[in-house]
Amino acid sequence: RRLQITGDISGRSLGDVSRDVRARLADIKLPRGYFILPGDDEENLNKSNRELLTLALLALFLVYVVMAIQYDSFVNPFVIIFAVPPALSGALIGLYLTGTPFGSTVLIGIILLVGIVVNNSIVMVDYIEQLRRQGTEIREAIVEGASTRLRPILMTTLTTVCALVPLALGWGQGSEMLKPLGVVVLSGLSLSTLFTLFLVPCVFLVAKNLVAKLRSLVGLAPRELSPSS
């Protein structure tokens, strides 16, 4: 025998309501042999969250593989991907400050955020590599590449952030479903841009110097940059 309790949700997400319900049920002491099971909607939500988390990790892996094939290098994709952790940190900070619950919409926003952040890093790293193929010294290439690509990266970030402000503020009917996505992308992209402009060039320099030292230790000649690559 079972007792089924159902209800409608208005103005809040399913995950947020489920957490509140479970917090209330935690104080209830059930007799022996009695237990509480979640409904189908909550089960589907948990399953969807697990699948989206797997897809987010798979998307990050595929992005790295595609860039490794394109650049014919494992170092440049690592430098580009290095902008993703700060973006995730910014997304978590945004969720915490706004009190937004973690759910499937947040994971969709993280997948979207990874693509935008990677694009900003590609713009800078690719131009630095172009300067190096032209014979520019690595430090000079990094300084010139970072300063030259400053405006395009800022323009991309500002246009995206400004477009997401209404969504992150939850304006409009039914916006509670998409508000977490806006919060994740807006906060994550804002913080990641600072790391892209300052930290990514430093990581690029450290990674290239480390690779050069490792090649010299094993007796390999420094890799020549092909103008056509």
Secondary structure, 3 states (H helix, E strand, C coil): CCCCCCCCCCCCCHHHHHHHHHHHHCCCCCCCCCCCCCCHHHHHHHHHHHHHHHHHHHHHHHHHHHHHHHHCCCHHHHHHHCCHHHHHHHHHHHHHHHCCCCCHHHHHHHHHHHHHHHHHHHHHHHHHHHHHHCCCCHHHHHHHHHHHCHHHHHHHHHHHHHHHHHHHHCCCCCHHHCHHHHHHHHHHHHHHHHHHHHHHHHHHHHHHHHHHHHHHHCCCCCCCCCCCC
